[in-house]
Amino acid sequence: MLAPVVSRAQDPVHRRYTMSDGLPSDHIYSVTQDRNGFIWFGTDAGASRFDGTSFTNFSLKDGLPDHEVLNIAEDSQGRIWFMLLSGKLCYWKDGELHHEGTDPGLRYDKVTSGWQTMGEDSQGRIWFGGVYGTLIRLDREARVDSVFDRSRPSFSGPGFIFSIVRDENGQMLIFQGPVMSVPRGDSLATVPVEHQVVHLGMVMSAARPGRPALALTPQGISTFRADGKCTDIPIPVRFDPTIGRRCWEDREGNIWVQRRMNGIGLLVREGSGFRYRSLFEADRVNHALVDREGERWLCTDKGVVRFNQDQERSRSYTAPGNEGFLSLHVTDAGRIYAGGEEKGLYVLQDDRLMPFHLPADQLGPGRVLGMETDREGGLWIGTDFSLYHMDPRGVVGVVPYDFRKAEVRARDRMGVRSVTVGADGKVFTGGVGVQEVFPYGKGFMRVHHLWKHTKHHRVNEIHRDARGRVWYANGEWLHVLTGDSIRTIPIKQFTSGKRISDIAELGRDTILVATSGGGMVLLDTAVRAHRLVGLSDRAGDIRRIRVHEGRIWTATADGVYIHVLEGLELEEQLHIRGSHGLISADCRDVWPLRTGALVATSKGITLFDHLPEPRKGSGPLSLYFPSITCDDSMVSAFDTIRLVTGRTVLSVTVRQVGFIDEGKGEY
């Protein structure tokens, strides 16, 4: 029987900034990044600048003419313009606020509404569009030189100016309601457009130079040109025009779709197409920015949300009460099972975690500690109180214990702490000693294996290798069963007597033994123990080992580590942590997938569709230029710069060099 569970499956792991972090308000309207790398926010209580550590706020007491900052943008001269509800003109430059009180050129007489959009033309003139239909233009020195309003015969559109954009050819496009106008000298010409623009003309410029302007239309998402021609972009979803508000392309080529109510849509560019995700459906999202480092910033009515591309690629699932998970298993058919630390078994179905019913007595099934698939496609499930078998049809039954074959009483609980299936199909479990599973009637029966020798062992981990040997651990002791003989393997000198937490097979005749706090030990073909070096202290508390395509995956108390073995040295290739999207760094199990991974943690499960690139060495990872100036003019990083010896003055600002090793960097 399946019953639905509320599961947070859409939102990536993220950081949320609110007033408690220094923002002037939790109601954030807009965001932009300036050439120096600072992130600016417009709020209903002023503007705020984030330097990566703290917020600097600007309000009425600092000289801001109005506390309602609807939008915020930077021009080619590095001026940060605030679009205020009052309709006053104001910008920040060189550490000072400039407004009509300090700069008379910003004063004009017909203030009728606030500004919500701004554009800069190829001559460096700034255009502002007003809520009630006023359009003004400023020259390069930030002096008002033209005012377009309803008193002009050539400017008689239906009210609100929603968008001022510059297309890929440098032409200004002005959207007033459903009407598009283009400047022609000192006048405006109305141009019919092929497609209706959703929500009264929200057309947005792309974040990448040379890309066309975008808008939501009844056809989906379309690009607009100055001649009114439109081109539809093939996307995998259809948007309801009554729900969508506006869309824009970020610097990575992804397309964001803002909703009129809650949430935001993200079309992730993959090759020549897109993959769609719906994000933060519990928030009203007003704007989004992808900065030069690839960080995503969302403006919401509950503060600022921040996450990165790696976190965006992950999906986290939680159970009621944020129950943690101890074990994972993915069947050959791709069905995902997760063992809870409190309430038994779950299955990931229809992008939700669903509890899977396990028959049990009054004590319940308990924690699911281990799972394995057999050759027939059946699933063996070990819990605190019993062993279960699920056949390929999904029918589950309890595997009883044969108390006649051992000196134990029926009331003794025969829980299964681990389960293993050999290449020959034989099933062994660990709990109170070692048990082997045999067919019995129409089902199965558990019988103790070498009871007189193993009955005193509380077996936490068990593994049957390709040669048929059964390796098992109780506490810090490692044993191997070969036929009817038992051998104890001395490894304590390498592990400081730490508890053995997992046993895995690296290759035929080569065994890996993990400990909780003592690192890993390799057993070679002669069953000689060797301590593996290169495992960081943070990764020493290992909960699970998985070997996949020659790589060693370890779930630890500090995330997931991926290593390759070079001799007796572990070479770290990747450390997956919260910055990559893990819902918790306290990891209990990991299951490698074809291009990603599934991770069980103390707070839920995280599914990675794609993992970050494996580490390939040390050295610089990223370098970018906040600004390039050639003879006092800003130059785009996409432009070709022609230099003349002795005549050209070139200035390049470098802000950050990032390194692969996290925590190292130069600023």
N, C-alpha and C positions, 0 to 999 in steps of 0.2 A: 504494500500500500504506500502511495506517495502522498505527502501533504506539503503544501507550499510553505516556504520560509522566507521572511523578509531578508533580502540579500542585497548589500551594496555592491553592485557589479559593474557600474559604469564609470564612476569617477576615479581618476588616477590618484595615487598618494600625493598629497600636496601640502603646502604651508599656507596658512591663512593669516594675514596681517589685519589687525583691527585697531581701534583706539587705544587698547591696552599696550600696543606696540609703538604708539606715537603718532598714528594718523589723526588728523583733526576731526574726522567723521568716519563712520562705517558706510556711509552712502557715497559710493565712488561713481562718478560719471564717465571719466575718460582717462587715458594713459598715453604717454609718448616717451621716447628715449631721445635725449639730446646727443650732440656730437661728442661730448665728453663722457658719455656712458651713463649719466644720471637718468633715473626713471622719475618722471613727473606725473602727478595725479591731480585731476580736477574733482572737487567734492562740493557738497552743499555747505561746507564750512571753510572754504578757502582752497588754496593750492598746497601741494606737498611734494617735496623732492627727496628721493631715496638714494643714498650713496652706497648701498650694499649692506650697510650696518644699521643706520638710523635714519629717521625722517626729519627734515627741516620744513616747518610749516609757515605759510604766508597768509595773513588775514588782514582785516581792516586796520588793526593796530600797526601793521608793517607797511601800510600804504596801499594795499590792494583796494581798488574802488568799490568792490562788491564781494560778498562772501560766497555767492553762487557762481562757481566756475563750471560752465557747461561743457567746455571743450578746451583742449590745450594742444599747441603745435609749435614746431620750431621752423624758422625760415632759413634761407641760405646764408644769412649773415649771423646766424647763431642767436637770434632773438627768440625768446620763448614767449609766445603770445597766449594770453588768457582770454577766452571768449566768455564774457560775463553776462549774466541775466539782465543786468541794468542797461546794457548797451554801451557802456563806457569802453574805451580802448586802452589797453594796458599790456606792456611786455616787460620781460626781465632780460637784462643784458649787463655783463661785467659786474655782477654783484649788486645791481640797483634795479628798482622798479621804476618804470617810466609810464606816466599817464598824463592826462591833460593839465594836471596841476604842476607838473615838472617840465612838460614838453607841450607848448601851445599848439604845435602842429597836429597833435592828436585830437584837438577839439573840433567838433562840428555841431551844427545847430539842431539837426532833425533827429534827435535820439528818440526813437519810437519803440524799440524792442531790443531784446538781447541777441547775442550772436551764437550761432551753433555750428557754423562751418566756415572754413578759411581755405584759400588757395593762393599759390604764388605763380605768376606768369613768367614767361621766358625773359622778360625785362626786369625781373626782380620786384615787380609791384605786387602788393598784397591786397587780395579781395576778401571782404567779409560779407556773409549773408545773414540777414536778420530773421527773427521769428515771425515778424509781421510784414515781411516783404521788402525791407530796405536792403539795398546793396551799395556798398561803398568800396572805393579803391584808394589805396595809399601808394605814394611813390617810393622809391628806394630809400629815401631819408625818413620814411614813416610819417609823411605829411598827407592829410586827406586832400586828394586832388579831384575826385569825382564822386558824386552821389547819385545813385539811380533809385528812384522811387516812383510811386504811381502818378506823380505830376508829370513824368516824362511820357509822351505818347508811345515811345518805343519800348516802354517797360510797363506793361499793364497785365502781368500774369496774375494768377489766382491766389496770391498771398505768400505764404511761408516759402522761404528759400531754404531748401533742405540740403543741397549739395553744391559745392564748387570744387571741381576737379580739373586736373590737367591731364590730357590723354597722352598716349605714347608718342604723339607727334608734336607735343608742346602746346596744343590748342586748349584754351580754357572752355569748359563746359559748365553751364550754370543751370541747375534744375530748380524751377519754381513750380511746386506741385507737379503735375504731369507734363509741364512745358519745359523744353530744353532751349536755352539761348546760348549764342556764342558771341563774343565781342567782335565788332567790326569797327575799328577806329575808336571813336568816342561814343559809339552807339552799340546796341545789342540787336542781333538778328535772331528771330525765332526759327528753329529747325524742326520739322516733323520727324519723329522717331518711329522705327518699325514696330517696336514692342512697347507695351504699356509697362511703366515702372511701378513695382509694388510699393505701397505705403508712401505715396506722394513724392517719389523722386529720390530715394536714398541710394545714390550712386557713389561708389567709393573708389578712390585711386588705389592701385596696387602698391605694395611696399617695395617692390623691385622696380628700378628705373627701366623705362622702355616697355612696360607691360600696360595693356589697356585697362580702362575703367570698367568696373563690374557693377551689376545690379541684379536684384531679384525681379523676375518677370513671370507672368503666367506660364511661360515656356520652361522655366527653371532658373538657371543662372546664365546671364548673357553679358557680352562685352558691348560697349557703346563707342561710336565714333562721332566725330564732329559733323559728318554729313547725315547723321541719323541712322546709319546702317548698324545692324546688330548681328552678332554671331553667338549662337547657343553653345554652351560648354557641356559635353556629355558627362553626366553624373549618375551614380547608381541609385539615387533616391529621387522622389518627387516631393516638393515642398508645397504645403498648403499656403496659398498667397495671403490668407487671412491671419496666418500665424507668423510667417517670416516678416522681418522688418528691414534688414539690410545685410549685405555680405561684402567681404573684402578678402583679398589675397595677401598672405604674409610673405616675408622675405624668403621662406623656404618653398613657396609655391603651393602651400595648403590654402584652402578656402574656408573661412569662418562664416557661419550663418547665424545672425542674431534673431532671437525670437521676441515677439512683443510681450510675452509673459515670462515664464521661467526657462532657464537652460540655454544652451548654445550648441549648435551643430558644428562639427569639424569634418571637413572632407580632406583626408590625408592623401597627399599625392604619392602614388606608387606607380612608377614607370610612366606610361601614357594615360593612366586612369586614376581613380580615386577610391579610397575606402572610407566609409562614413561611420562616424561615432557621435553619439549624443552625450553631452557632458553636463554635469552640475544642474540637474533638473530640479533641485530643491532651491536654487538661487535665481534671482533676477539678474541676468548678466547684461551690463550696459555696453561694455567694450572689451576688446582683447588686443594684446600686443605680443609679438614674438621679438625679443630683443636680439642683439648681435651675438650673444652667447647661446642663443637657442632657448632661453627661458621663456615660458608662457606666463603672461600676466593677465588676469581677468578682473575687471571692475564689476563689483556686485553691490547689492544693497546690504551685504553683511561683511564688508571689508574687501581686501585684495587677496585673490587666490594666485599662488605661484607654483608652477611645476615645470618639469623639463620634458624633452622629447622621449627620454628613456622611460620616465614615469608615465607619459602618455601611452606608451606601448603596453603598459601593464593593466591588468584588471584584477581588482580585489573583491573577494567574496567573504561575507561574514555570516555567522549563525546568531540566533538570539542570545543575548548576553555576551556577545563577542567571545564565544567559546573558542578555545584553541584547538589545534589539530596536531595529531601525533604521527600519522602515517598516510601514505598515498599509494594508489595503484591505478595504472592506466592499462586497460585491456587491449588486446590486439585490434578490437573493433573501435578503439578510441574512446571508450566509455571511462569516465573519470570517477573514482571512488576516493573518499577521504575519511579517515578515522578520527573521530572526535575524542577529546580528552575527558568528556563528561557523558555525552548522550549517544554514543554508538556511531553508526555508519551514516554517511551522507553520500549523495550522488550529485554531480554537477550536470544539470539538465536544463535546456532552454535558457542558458545564461543565468541560472539560479541554483543555489545550493538547496537540495531537497533531502530530508531525512529518509533513510531507507530502513524499513522495519526489519528487525532481527528478533525471532522468537526467543523468549527468555523466561526465567522464573521470577520470583518476587524481587530478586536482587538486580534484575535487568542485565543487559549484555555487558555493561561496563565500558571501559575505554577500549577502543580498537587499536591494538598495539602492533599488528603486522598483517600483511596480505600478500598472497602469491597466487599466480595463475598456473594451472596444470596444462598438460599437453592437449586435453580435450576441450579446453576453454572454460573449465570450471574455476571458480574463485574460492580460495581458502582464506578464512577470516579468523584471526586470533584475537580474543578479548580477555578481559580480566577474569571472566568466569567460565568461558567455554571456547570450543572450536566450532565454526560454522562452515558449511560448504554450499556454495551457490552454483547450480548447474548452468549450462549455457542458455537455458530458457529463462533464467532469473529466479528459479525456485530455490528457496533457502531452507536448509535443515540443520539441526544440531547434530554434531558428531559426538556420540556418547563415549565415556571412558569405561573400559572393561576392568572393573574392580576385582574380578576373580583372579586376575593374573599378577596382582601386586599386593603388598602388605599395607594398603591404605584403606581408610574407612569411607563409606559412601558419602558421609557428610563433609569430607574434605573437598574443598573446591579445587578443581583441576583447571585453573586458568591457563591461557596460552599467551606467553609473553613474546614469542616469535615463532614464525613458521617458514619452512623452506621446502621447495620441490626440486628433486634432482632431475638430471637429464633422462633418467629411466622412468620418471613419473612417480617415484616413491616420495611420500610426504612425511616429514618429521616435524615435530613441534617441541618447543622448549617451555618449561614451566617448573613444576616440581619434577626434576629429572628430565629425561629425554623420552618422548613417545613417538611411536611409528603408527601410521594410519593404514588399516587394511579394509578391503571390501567386507561388508557384513550384511547379508540379506539383500535388500534393495538400496542400502545405504553404506555407511562406513562405521568403523569402530576404532578407537584409539587404544593402543596397548603399549605399556612401558617397554622400552628397549634397554636390555641389560640392567634390569631393576636393581640388582644387588650392588652394582657398581656406580649407578648414577642417581640413586634415590635421595642421597643427601645433598645433591646439587640443586640450587635454585637457578635454573638456566634462563638467563636474560636474552642471550643472542644465540642463534643457531644458523648454520649454513652448510649445505651439502654441495661439495665441489664436483667437477666433471669426472673425477676418478671414483666417485661414490663415497668418499670420506665425509664424515659428519663432524664439523667443527662446532664446538659450543663453548660458551663462556659462563662462568658464574663469578660475579664480582671481578676481581683482578686476575683470575686464573683462566688459562686457555687450555682446552683439551681437544683431542681428535680421536674419533672412533673409526677404526679400520677393521671391518668385520666384527669379531667379538673381542677385539683388544682395544684398550684405552691408553692413550699416552698424554701426559701433561707437558705442555710446551713452555719452557722458561722464557718469559718476556718481561718480567717485572723489573729487571735491571735497566730496561729501555724506557719504561713507562712510569717509573717512580711509584709503582703500585696503584695506579689509577684504575678505576672501573672500566672494563671493556664495554664499549657502547655499540659496536657493529663489526661484522665480519663480511668481507666481500672477496670476490675472485677477480684478480687483475688479468690473469691469463691462465692457461692450463698449468697446474702445479705451482702457481704463484698466488699467495693469499695476502690480503690486506687486513690488518686489525686496527681498528680505531679505538681510542680511549677518551674518556671524559676528562680532559685537562692534561693528558700526557702525550698528545700527538698520535702518530701512526707508526706501525711496525710492519715490515714486509717479511714474509716467510718465503724463502726460495724453494727450489725443487728438492733440496735435501732437508727441508724443514728447519733451516737455520734462520734465526731472527736477526733483522737489521733495522735499526732505527732510521726512519726517513727524516732528512733535514730539509729546511726551507719552509716549514710551516710556521706562520707567524704565531706569536703567543695568543693573539686574539682569536685565531682559528683553532686553538688547541682543544677547546671543549667541543668535540665532535659528537653529533647525535646520529648521523646517518651517512653512509658512503654509497655512492652509485658510480659505476664505471660505464662510460658511454663513449664509443668511438675513440678509445685510447686516452680519454681524459678522465680524471678522477674528480668527481663532484662531491663536495662535503657540505652538509647542512650543519651549521654551528650556532653558537650563541651570539655570533657577530655577523650574521648573514651567510651567504652561500659562496664558497670558494671553488674555483675550477683550476686544477693543476694538471700538468703533464709530468711524467717521471723521466728524469735524465740520470741514469745510473741509480744512485741512492738519494738523489736530490730532487725535491719537488719544485718545479718552476711554476710560479703563480701566473696564470693567464688572465684571470678575471675575478673580481670580488664584487658580488651583487649585494647591494645594500639598500637602505631607504632612499637614497638619492636616485636609484634606478627604478624605484616604484614598489619595493617591498612594503607590505602593510606593517610588518614588524621585523626587526633584525634578529629576533629570537626565533631561529628556524629549527624545526624538528625533522623535516624530511624534504627531499628534493627529487623530482622526477624529470630527467632531461627529455626534451621533445626534439622534433626534427630541426626547428629553427629557434626554439625558445625553451621554456622550462616551467614547471609547476612546482610551487613551494608551499609547504605547510608551515605555519608559524603560530605563535602564541595568541594571535589576534584574529586569524583567519587564513584564507588561502589567496595567494597571488599567482595569476597566470600571465606569463610573458609570451606574447606572440613572436616577438623578436628580441634577442638579447643585444646589449652593446657589443661593439667589436672587441674580440679578445685582445689582450695586451700583447704587443709584438716587440717591446723594447722600451727604453727610456728616452727622454728628450722632449723637445717642444711638441705640444699637441695642437695648439691653436695660437694664431697671431692675427690681430685685426687692427684696422686704422680708423679711429673715430672721425678724423677729418683730414682732407688733403686740400691744400690751398695753393693755387698757381697764380702768381702776380695778383694777389689780394682777392681772387675769385675762388669760390668753392668749386671743387671738381669732384664728380662722382667717381667711386672706385671702379665703375664700369666703363668710364671714358678712357680714350687714348690721349695721353699727355705728350705734347710736342715741346721739347726743351731747346732753347737757343743759348749756346754757351755765352756767358757774360751778360745776358740780358734777362733771363728767366729766373724768377725767385720762386722756389718750390719749398713748401713747408708741409711736413707729414707728422701727424700726431699719433703716437702709438700708446695705447692705454694699458694693455694687459698681454702677458704671455702666460698660458696655462700649461701645466705639465701633466703627464699621465698619472704620476703618483699623486693621489689626492692629498690635499693639505699643503702642497708645495706650489709656489707661484710667485711671480713678481708683479707688482702693481705700481 
